[in-house]
Amino acid sequence: MSNSKTAARKNQPQRDQPTTPLAERMRPARLDDFVGQRHLLADDKLLAGLSRHGYLPSLLLWGPPGSGKTTLARILAGGSGADFVFFSAVLSGVKEIREIVERSRRIRAESGRGSVLFVDEIHRFNKSQQDAFLPHVEAGLITLIGATTENPSFHVIAPLLSRCRVIVLNPLAAEDLQIILERALSDEERGLGKLRLKISREAADHLISIADGDARSLLNSLEIAAALAQDQARGQTASQEIGGEVQIGLTTVEEAIQRHSLRYDADGEEHYNLISALHKSLRDSDPDGALYWLGRMLAAGEEPLYIARRLIRFASEDIGNADPQALGLAVQARESYHLLGSPEGELALAQAVVYLATAPKSNAVYAAYNQVLATIKKSGSLPVPLHLRNAPTKLMRDLNYGKDYQYAHDDRLGLVDQQHLPDQLAGTRFYHPTNRGHEALVKERLEKWRKILAQRKKTQP
């Protein structure tokens, strides 16, 4: 095997190894065995047609974890007769891409076969990495199948996106997970069938509910539950061996799920605990705590662009106009990471975290907007005052649309005494600026303007 092939496949699990996880062993090899995604795989749907005709264009498979992206890619590639190369965007880079391109050229020259490059987590590739295989996709040397949990329009460069068909996968339905669970328990060759396990209805329902559409999570938890049930049966403790069958009850499943969740799960409790710790450290102006929780999340495998989005939200929610530059810096940190990727781009996130933690804080805009939404919900669609309405036609002008509107630039100070809320809300104040940071200047300016307008009103005849 060439070095490039080794590089491309070194992280691809081998299904025939005894230590291979249950989720990998149970991966379907044929489209007929694939469970779920009926909107794509019914006889008259796109992927079924591609499989029948052995035609495979470049695809971007966008869907949540455990929805079947990698499995579909392997099945479709196998049906096309092309050489399949597995590639991790997390563990590989431009050097490995070049090796794969050279290998693809050799295969095409020697056998006329094409190559399918499957890029897992393609959203983690930065622009330069995506640029590296763009010309080879354009030339038809490589058929690209990218898998992502993130919106491709935000994470895949436009030239590459335009050359791929985006396929949207949904979380698996409960009935799909039930089928997968039953197969794993009954399959003696690839699954747990030889262990003679029997799972209670409530235990199965709990596994399916917690998996929340993720087949991989379901099978990982089931595998742990099976091991626990066997240990318990041997010790004649929580589980009982009846008629040669090992029972998996609700208690065993709950313990298995707890053990499984000790690994970082981007949709689990620890995910929310860590992001909460980061957010609260930032809000409390503690750069050390904020940096620590940022590092914890990145070390645990959290998606860096998710963190970047949370920082952008924080800049608006908890800093606001106390430091208007905070929002721009948070956006720049996201763009920097998107350009550089890991690990270089993580420093931009760290810089943003320190800046946000040490910036003056205000939630005045956040509170004002929430008050606006609550008011709208309570009062409904109140009419726009006539003087604020657009009046492009004579009829509208005859109906007094735009009448008596005061143009602020005609005033020497740019100030007008004019109602800008519906009549029912006249005089309401939503925004109450704080005395912190730049917002103190905003507050001072607003108070000055209001005094000027009040004085004018007193002197008007």
Secondary structure, 3 states (H helix, E strand, C coil): CCHHHHHHHCCCCCCCCCCCCHHHHCCCCCHHHCCCCHHHHCCCCHHHHHHHHCCCCCEEEECCCCCCHHHHHHHHHHHHCCEEEEEECCCCCHHHHHHHHHHHHHHHHHHCCCEEEEEECHHHCCHHHHHHHHHHHHCCCEEEEEEECCCHHHHCCHHHHCCCEEEECCCCCHHHHHHHHHHHHHCCCCCCHHHCEEECHHHHHHHHHHHCCCHHHHHHHHHHHHHHHHHHHHCCCCCCEECCEEEECHHHHHHHHHHHCCCCCCCCHHHHHHHHHHHHHHHCCCHHHHHHHHHHHHHCCCCHHHHHHHHHHHHHHHHHHHCCHHHHHHHHHHHHHHHHCCCCCHHHHHHHHHHHHHCCCCCHHHHHHHHHHHHHHHHCCCCCCHHHCCCCCHHHHHCCCCCCCCCHHHCCCCCCCCCCCCHHHCCCCCCCCCCCCHHHHHHHHHHHHHHHHHHHHHHCC
